[in-house]
Amino acid sequence: MNKDFVLKRADKLREEMAKNDTDAFVVLTEEGYNWETLYYLSGFRGTSGALIIYKDAAELILDARYSEQGEKQSPHKVSAQNQSSFDDLIESLSAHGAQNILCEAAKTSHSTWDKLTTARNTRWTDGTSIVSELRRSKDQHEVECIIKAGEIAADAFLETLDSTRPGMTEKEFEALLNFNIVKFGGETGFDMIVASGTRSSMPHGRATEKTMVRGEWVTVDFGVRHRGYFCDITRNFSLGEPDSRVKEYHDLLTEAHNAAACALQSGAKGTDIYKTAFDVLESMGLGRYFTHGLGHGFGLEIHEIPYLSSKHSYELKLNDVVTIEPGIYIDGWGGLRLEDDYLIIEDSGIKLTKKLNQSFYRV
C-alpha cells in the first residue's frame, strides 16, 4: 500500500481524536480478527499486532513473526513485542501519558475489551463509528484497487465460462473460477454463490455437488480482492437455451439496476435508491420477489456502511463505494440477480466494474 495514503489516514484520525479530547487511538488485531483496520491505518497486513496512533506519533507493536514485514509495509515506527501485545500496549500508553483512549469495541473480543477497560490510569471509549466513517470514504488508492479487482474478476469469469460444460458441478465451477482469479493476479474473496436451476431462488445458495445440466441457468455472486480490496459482482449464465422467462426477467433486472444507478449521487437517500429499483420490478408484478436490500458499501470488508434498502436511512456521501444488486427469487422456479459496483461523486455514480458487461451469458 502507498505509505503516503497511510499517513494521510492517520492524520484524518487525529483530527477526529482532537474532537473527542483523545490521547491515543488503539487498533488491535488478534489472530486475524480486525486485520482490516490495522491494514488501513498502518499498511501492515498480518494476523496479529497492535497499533497506537498518538497525537504526534504512531507505534506498531509486532511479534517476531512480523517485525521485518512491518518495517517494509508500514511508515510507522515498529516496536518488537517483548511481553505480550496487551502488556506492551499498556506500557507504551503509560510511557506517553495517554489516559483518554479510543478503540473499536465492536472489533475487539469481550475478554480483551474487559482487560483494556480495567487497565490502571486509563479511560477507554468505543471508537468504532469513527473508523467506520473514515473507511467509508474511499481515497484514490482504494478506488484504483477496486477497479483492478473488477478487471481481474471479468477476465477470470469469462475464462471460466469458456471451460464450462453441462455435467460440471457447482463446486467444480467455483473451484475453476477461484483458480482463474488467482491466475489473473487476484485473491479469492468471500464464499462464492453458485446456484443453478431451481436452487437459484436462494439468494445465498452456496455451491454444492449438484450437476449443472443443459437448459438450466446459473447465478454467480463472487468477489475478488486486489491489495486487500474487494469487488463484488453477480452475473447469470445458462447452459444452452433456458426457460423463456429468464431473458424477460434479466432484462427487467437490468432496467431496475440501471434506473437505480442513474439515481446515485451525493446526498441521495439509500431508501429512495432502493425504491427506484423496487418500483421497476413492482410495475411488472414482481416486487414481492425482490427480498433483500438493493446494495451496500464495501472495501476491505464485503459489507460496510452505507446500506441501500427500505430499512436503512443512510444518505450517500462523496467517495462512498456501493453495490447495486436487484434480484428476483421465485421458489420452485429459480432466481436471478445483477450486481455492479459504483463510486459516488457529486451528481452521479461511476461504475467501477465496467469491464464485465451486464449481458445474460450463454455457454
ChimeraX attribute file (.defattr): number of C-alpha atoms within 10 A of each C-alpha:
attribute: neighborCount
match mode: 1-to-1
recipient: residues
	/A:1	18
	/A:2	11
	/A:3	15
	/A:4	10
	/A:5	18
	/A:6	19
	/A:7	18
	/A:8	13
	/A:9	18
	/A:10	22
	/A:11	16
	/A:12	11
	/A:13	19
	/A:14	21
	/A:15	13
	/A:16	16
	/A:17	22
	/A:18	12
	/A:19	8
	/A:20	14
	/A:21	11
	/A:22	21
	/A:23	21
	/A:24	27
	/A:25	25
	/A:26	21
	/A:27	25
	/A:28	26
	/A:29	22
	/A:30	17
	/A:31	11
	/A:32	13
	/A:33	16
	/A:34	19
	/A:35	21
	/A:36	22
	/A:37	23
	/A:38	24
	/A:39	21
	/A:40	21
	/A:41	26
	/A:42	30
	/A:43	23
	/A:44	28
	/A:45	22
	/A:46	20
	/A:47	17
	/A:48	21
	/A:49	26
	/A:50	22
	/A:51	28
	/A:52	26
	/A:53	24
	/A:54	21
	/A:55	18
	/A:56	9
	/A:57	12
	/A:58	20
	/A:59	19
	/A:60	26
	/A:61	27
	/A:62	27
	/A:63	18
	/A:64	10
	/A:65	12
	/A:66	20
	/A:67	17
	/A:68	13
	/A:69	15
	/A:70	24
	/A:71	16
	/A:72	12
	/A:73	16
	/A:74	21
	/A:75	20
	/A:76	24
	/A:77	14
	/A:78	20
	/A:79	17
	/A:80	16
	/A:81	20
	/A:82	12
	/A:83	10
	/A:84	12
	/A:85	21
	/A:86	17
	/A:87	13
	/A:88	18
	/A:89	23
	/A:90	18
	/A:91	12
	/A:92	15
	/A:93	21
	/A:94	14
	/A:95	9
	/A:96	12
	/A:97	13
	/A:98	19
	/A:99	16
	/A:100	18
	/A:101	25
	/A:102	24
	/A:103	22
	/A:104	23
	/A:105	18
	/A:106	13
	/A:107	19
	/A:108	19
	/A:109	14
	/A:110	11
	/A:111	8
	/A:112	13
	/A:113	17
	/A:114	12
	/A:115	10
	/A:116	19
	/A:117	14
	/A:118	11
	/A:119	12
	/A:120	10
	/A:121	13
	/A:122	17
	/A:123	15
	/A:124	21
	/A:125	16
	/A:126	15
	/A:127	21
	/A:128	15
	/A:129	12
	/A:130	16
	/A:131	16
	/A:132	15
	/A:133	13
	/A:134	15
	/A:135	22
	/A:136	21
	/A:137	19
	/A:138	19
	/A:139	14
	/A:140	9
	/A:141	13
	/A:142	23
	/A:143	20
	/A:144	15
	/A:145	20
	/A:146	30
	/A:147	22
	/A:148	24
	/A:149	28
	/A:150	28
	/A:151	22
	/A:152	26
	/A:153	32
	/A:154	21
	/A:155	16
	/A:156	23
	/A:157	20
	/A:158	15
	/A:159	15
	/A:160	19
	/A:161	17
	/A:162	9
	/A:163	12
	/A:164	17
	/A:165	15
	/A:166	15
	/A:167	13
	/A:168	15
	/A:169	20
	/A:170	22
	/A:171	19
	/A:172	17
	/A:173	21
	/A:174	21
	/A:175	15
	/A:176	18
	/A:177	23
	/A:178	23
	/A:179	16
	/A:180	22
	/A:181	26
	/A:182	16
	/A:183	13
	/A:184	15
	/A:185	16
	/A:186	25
	/A:187	23
	/A:188	20
	/A:189	20
	/A:190	15
	/A:191	13
	/A:192	21
	/A:193	24
	/A:194	26
	/A:195	29
	/A:196	30
	/A:197	23
	/A:198	17
	/A:199	25
	/A:200	29
	/A:201	23
	/A:202	20
	/A:203	22
	/A:204	16
	/A:205	17
	/A:206	18
	/A:207	21
	/A:208	17
	/A:209	10
	/A:210	16
	/A:211	15
	/A:212	22
	/A:213	17
	/A:214	16
	/A:215	13
	/A:216	20
	/A:217	30
	/A:218	25
	/A:219	27
	/A:220	28
	/A:221	23
	/A:222	24
	/A:223	25
	/A:224	28
	/A:225	28
	/A:226	23
	/A:227	16
	/A:228	21
	/A:229	25
	/A:230	29
	/A:231	31
	/A:232	27
	/A:233	23
	/A:234	21
	/A:235	21
	/A:236	24
	/A:237	21
	/A:238	23
	/A:239	21
	/A:240	15
	/A:241	15
	/A:242	17
	/A:243	13
	/A:244	8
	/A:245	9
	/A:246	20
	/A:247	14
	/A:248	11
	/A:249	19
	/A:250	21
	/A:251	15
	/A:252	20
	/A:253	24
	/A:254	22
	/A:255	16
	/A:256	25
	/A:257	26
	/A:258	15
	/A:259	17
	/A:260	23
	/A:261	23
	/A:262	14
	/A:263	18
	/A:264	25
	/A:265	22
	/A:266	18
	/A:267	15
	/A:268	17
	/A:269	20
	/A:270	25
	/A:271	19
	/A:272	19
	/A:273	24
	/A:274	27
	/A:275	18
	/A:276	20
	/A:277	28
	/A:278	27
	/A:279	15
	/A:280	19
	/A:281	23
	/A:282	15
	/A:283	9
	/A:284	10
	/A:285	10
	/A:286	18
	/A:287	16
	/A:288	12
	/A:289	17
	/A:290	20
	/A:291	12
	/A:292	15
	/A:293	20
	/A:294	27
	/A:295	22
	/A:296	21
	/A:297	22
	/A:298	25
	/A:299	26
	/A:300	21
	/A:301	17
	/A:302	16
	/A:303	16
	/A:304	17
	/A:305	19
	/A:306	24
	/A:307	25
	/A:308	28
	/A:309	21
	/A:310	16
	/A:311	11
	/A:312	14
	/A:313	14
	/A:314	17
	/A:315	16
	/A:316	24
	/A:317	19
	/A:318	18
	/A:319	19
	/A:320	26
	/A:321	30
	/A:322	31
	/A:323	27
	/A:324	30
	/A:325	27
	/A:326	27
	/A:327	31
	/A:328	25
	/A:329	21
	/A:330	17
	/A:331	12
	/A:332	11
	/A:333	12
	/A:334	22
	/A:335	28
	/A:336	27
	/A:337	26
	/A:338	25
	/A:339	22
	/A:340	24
	/A:341	27
	/A:342	24
	/A:343	23
	/A:344	24
	/A:345	18
	/A:346	13
	/A:347	14
	/A:348	17
	/A:349	23
	/A:350	17
	/A:351	18
	/A:352	22
	/A:353	25
	/A:354	15
	/A:355	15
	/A:356	17
	/A:357	11
	/A:358	18
	/A:359	14
	/A:360	16
	/A:361	16
	/A:362	13
	/A:363	15
